[in-house]
Amino acid sequence: MTFAKKLFMGSVFAVSAFGLIACGSDSKSSSEPDPNEPGAPVVVPTQQDANITLSSELVGEGLLTNSRLSGDDMRFKGRFGLDITQDSSENDINIKFTNIEYKVLDAESRNVAVAINSNPIAFPTPSDIDLNSMNSAGVKVNMTDPGFTACGKYNLMVTVTANNGVKDFFSTVLIPFERDAAEYCREQNQDPGQQQPVKQEIPMSFCEVVVSTNVNPGLDLASCTAVPAPATTADIIFSKAGTRDNPEVTATSGNGTQFAPISNGDLLPTEDDYEVNIWPEDMNPDRSPATAYVSDFKYKTLGSTITSMIENSNQIYVAATAAYNKDTGAGFYAFAITDPSQGNNGDYTLTLKVYRVQ
């Protein structure tokens, strides 16, 4: 079975796809709802200036924004940039971002009184604004916020403003996300007096080990140690593959261990789309202690072989040995290549990060 690289963005942005209702004008009559009051319809700006761009690593796929659940926080992906080629005036080089605003809307176009957490940005700035990056906007909405009164589909409305010294430019996008009913509205569907069991998470710790396709090609998962050649009975055996001009690495097992790439990014809504350097323990600092759980590593179908591991070196994989027990997490592992180093004759030395049940 061959596993291809997974793409981790699952939603496209839309400005009008959710039937949002515009209301009022600059001079609001006393009979019109106050747009700052919870439950009031929200005006969604339609002006989209080309000077402000929205981009991501998947430009060309039409996937420019995205939401994903990290713990109880919904986080958002999307990067705003500035395109001075769209400004034909002599002020084009002066354009800078001057403001960014956020608002949560439900699917019925109502304002929701929910706190939106984000990093402060020092305006004006010519730098891109990255909604996901903790070094930039770092936007998140907590799904347990008491301002939520229901579960279902919502949108984060993001409006950015820029100015070239003469005029303002605006761009607004809606990023869809969903507040899961099974997780956050259980009490609405259960019988009075019926208590939902608390989900028991299985914590994992991690270790680092170095293997090589020629000298130490095997990995013993339980002890997190490299196994020298020949590693015919190792949990994972790393072998060189590909061609001389395009060397690759393949993983198999000598004892029946099976593998799969994590499939978090394939879920809708996208849930915790982890990859190398986007680790569960880093993305969930609210956990005490900050750690990874077995439930962080979701997968679809296990197989006996992993191919193209260098091409997909940002991928995290799971491994299930013959001792795998889904209730205890025994025999379940997650691993990823954090540093591939190419040697002679198409061989590789690989630094691996391995998660195992504590």
C-alpha angles and dihedrals in degrees: 000000000000122000119207125204113281123230112222105204119088112170136058124213123248133186100196107012094104099056094249114190123229116209142181131356136245089287105055117196121225091253094058120091119258106249089215093059119094111259095024118130113258127225110232110207114234099194110110113181116203090218088076113064131195116209145157140177088275100059107152092041092073090238105126104144134031144170129216136177117243109181103310093331122097107214127194137218126208136110125217119204139172125248110197091183088076091062112076094182126098089253095068095108091055097062115126138162111262105176147000127199133188134200132173116225128184123225091265092060096254127142113248122209096227127139115242115206119208141148117263113251121209106234138238097046135155091204123109116261112230112194094199102043118098086210090059131024097334093190121191140160121205112229092210093059108133089226088077109089098175144019127243137075123351138166133219107220111208121189120185126190129201133180134199095199092271109050142011126248124202138195129178129189134178118219113198123222136162132227103216114234095205091055104035107021102041093125091061091063103037131089117260110272093018110127121207114230115247112250109247110217121205110224122218132201125203138223136187126233135172121222133171133205093234112029105025105014098155133080127203102204100196094054095030092228134136118246119216124232130311089045096170096149100036121127090241127018118195116207133181115248140159123061136306091260094041109030118188142180128236127191126210134157134245096202107037100274110155131212144204137172112247111262101199091121092057093061122098114255090030108249125202098328095199125184138156108319091010096085127173094238091053096045094049105052090155090074114097107242098018104241144135124264129212086242090062091072109065122177140174115212128003120225140179101244140045118199136184093030093158094051089049096038093141090062124109117214135196126221126200119193126201087267094060113143115182092201096055102022091235112154093018121119140166124207143171140181108251099174123019114189119190117220135175127316094014095300122140136206109213130197108207133196110211126193119203136169112274 
